Amino acid sequence: MPGASPAAIMDAADVGRALTRIAHEVAERNRGVDGVVLVGIHTRGVPLAVRLAARLAEIEGRPVPVGALDVSMYRDDIGLRPPAAGHDTHLPFDLTARVVVLVDDVLYTGRTIRAALDALVDFGRPRAIQLAVLVDRGHRELPLRADYVGKNVPTAFDEAVRVQLAETDGDDGVVLERLAIVEGDGSAGRGGQAGRGPAAATAPKGRPA
């Protein structure tokens, strides 16, 4: 059975406002940006981190370092899903004694963030790690929460949240899609934005968040 038509939940203006608000919250919580670095999680967390850094620079009048993190080799579902294309980890600064703001597009099970925390330990010992996400869709499987959220979107397990960004997709927006369910299976996969397990064969490609 084909999925229903995607429902738009954020447009380009909404994305822009959410990032601006998050930037102000980061600056307020940390009393500025002294010692703050942003680390985007591939793929869409990286351009989001770059945008947040630009907004923080406008607010605070000083640049904020930005890095990129690939967590594919730190995931706990290696071997259970097709291998994803690798990306470069680029952290052009020392993490020691810094406040690291991890940035990702969608927070779901929490397993991507757990992998990111494990990865960061290999690069230093930050003073604190905070998490900023554009969308929190709920259904956590680990005891994690975001410090900064652009939008909370209640979802069902058979739905997928799709973030589109100009840098990766040509335009900004967030849509909610109903996934197709394999006949004879009671539910869509639960492991990620697009699902995993028996229903993943009919779900759009994605990764657990």
Salt bridges, closest charged atoms under 4 A:
ASP14 OD1 - ARG17 NH2 2.59
GLU25 OE2 - ARG21 NH1 3.39
ASP34 OD1 - ARG62 NH2 3.95
ASP76 OD2 - ARG111 NH1 2.58
ASP76 OD2 - ARG114 NE 3.96
ASP77 OD1 - ARG75 NE 3.06
ASP77 OD2 - ARG81 NE 3.37
ASP77 OD2 - ARG196 NH1 3.61
ASP104 OD1 - ARG207 NH2 2.97
ASP105 OD1 - ARG207 NH2 3.75
ASP118 OD2 - ARG114 NH1 2.31
ASP136 OD2 - ARG140 NH2 2.87
GLU141 OE1 - ARG111 NE 2.76
ASP147 OD1 - ARG29 NH1 2.84
ASP158 OD1 - ARG178 NH1 2.78
GLU159 OE2 - ARG178 NH2 3.54
GLU167 OE1 - ARG51 NH2 2.62
ASP169 OD1 - ARG44 NH2 2.80
ASP172 OD2 - ARG51 NH1 2.75
GLU177 OE1 - ARG162 NE 3.40
